[in-house]
C-alpha cells in the first residue's frame, strides 16, 4: 500500500526526465543541422577533394598526396604564406591601435549615452556600402593623378607623383585597415563599457596616473575584447583575396589569391589542399592567441 | 598648529550640476578621530559631499580643510584621504594581495616590499589566508575587508566610506557594522560614512550629520539627533517619532513615550483618537491611531503592556504623554548651533 503512490510518483519523474531529454535534443537540433550542413560538410568536402587528382582538363576521385607534395615543394607557397602573414600582422597592429583608441574615446571620454550611440553608429555607416565599393573608392584618391598626389604636389611636399600610394603593399594594408578596423572597435568598446567606472576612481584614489590606470586596469580588463577583435581581423585578412588583387593591381599575392587562381583554372584539388593548409594556419594562430587570454568569460 | 585646526572642516562647500544645486553651501567641522555618519535620503547631496572630500568631484565653490591644510584642489592621494567604494570596486583581475598593494605599486615600491606590506595590512583585517584569491572568489564580507585593507594601506588621515554596508545581506550587515566601529576605534582615525539607514548611523556614529536637499538639517551626537530632532524632516527621517501640530507650532513626540489609556490622567497631555491599525513587531506592538483633528499618531506598546490591556481596530481611546516628552521643532533649516 505504501509503495503504490511512491512508484507512481517515480514514474512521473522518469517520464518528465525522458521528455526533458527529448525536448533538449529538439531544441538543439536546428542549430546542429545548420552547422553540419553549412560548416562541417563543406569542410569535410574540401578535405576530401584535397586528396583527389587532377589533369589539365579533369579531376578524379583518389587518395593521393600529390597536391600537398606540390604545395610544400614550391617556393612560391612559402613566399605567399609569408606575405599573407605580413599583411595580417601589420593590419592587426594598425587595427588594434585604431580600434583601441576609438573604443577608449567612445567608452571613457564621451559621457552621454546619446552621443556614445550616435558616434558608434557613425563608425558603422561605412558598412552600409559593400567592401568592393569602399575599396575601389581608394583608387581615384591614391592614383597617380589622384587627390592625394595632387595635394602633395600642390603643397610642395613632393615634385612628382608618389608611385607607391596605389597598387602596392601600402595600398593593400591601407584598404585592409579601412575595411576591418571596426571589427576591432566593436568588441573592445563592448568590454570597455562593462568595466565598472568605480574601478577607475578606485585606481585614481590609490594614486594611479591616467597612464597607470590605462596599463594596470583598462588594458588587462579589455584583453578579452582585444582578443575577439584580433580573431576577427586575423581570420578576415588571412582569408581575403579580392582586396589584395584590387589594391595591389595584381602585383602582390596572398594565400587567398593562390586559391582563387586555382579555382579559376578549375584546379579544385590543388585549391582544396591550399585551403586546408590555410585553415590549419589560421586555427594555429587563433590557438596561440587563445593560450594567452580566456575569452570564455566574455561570451 | 593649534588644536582647532585638527580634523575636517568644510566651509560653504557648494556643488552644482548645471542648474541643479546638489550641495548648497554647507559648513561643518569634524574633530579628529571621530566616527561621522552623513545621513539622508537618496539625492540629498550626501554622496556628492563625500566625493568632494575624496577629490573625485570638483568643488563648485567653498573650501575643504583637513588637519590645517586646504585640500580643495588637491588630487585624492595628496589629500591623505582614502575611499572605500559602495561595491568595494576591487580590481577583478588582481589577487587580494595585489589589490591591497595597488597604491604602493603606483608609487613605484618594489614587488616584495609592497607584497609584505600588503600582508601586514591584511593581517589587520584577518584576511592573510585568502591573499592569493581573486575578488570573485570572496564573500561579500571578505570583499569588504579587502576593500578596507586597500584603503588603509596608504595610512590615511581619514577614511571615506560610501554606503559600505548596503551591498551585504542583513545579518552580515550587522556584523560588519560592528567591525567597522572596532576598526575606527583601533586605528584612531576619522571615518566619514555615508548612509541612508538611520539604524546604521545611530549604531555607529559619534556625530550624525542629517542632510536633505543639499543642506544640513542637523549635526549632533547620535542621541541628540534622535531625542532632539531640530526639524520635522529630521524627526520623520530618524523614525520612531510623531510630528504633531501644537499650539506653539509643531512638535516631535517619540512613539514609545505615548501611552494608550481609557481614562487620561490629569498630569499628562492627552488626545482622543481612534485605533486604525495594529502591527506586531516581536517585542512590541505598533499601534496607529487617528486623532479627532485628523493627525496620524504611531504608538509603540511593549508586548506585555499590550497583553495586559489589548485594543482593537476602531476602538476609541485616549493617547497621553508627559509634556516634557513633546519636543518643539523649528521649521527653519539652518544647522549652525
Interface residues (C-beta under 8 A of the other chain):
Chain A: X196 X198 X199 X201 X202 X203 X204 X205 X206 X207 X208 X209 X212 X216 X217 X220 X221
Chain B: X54 X55 X56 X75 X76 X77 X82 X83 X85 X86 X87 X89 X90 X91 X92 X93 X102 X103 X105 X106 X107 X150 X151 X154
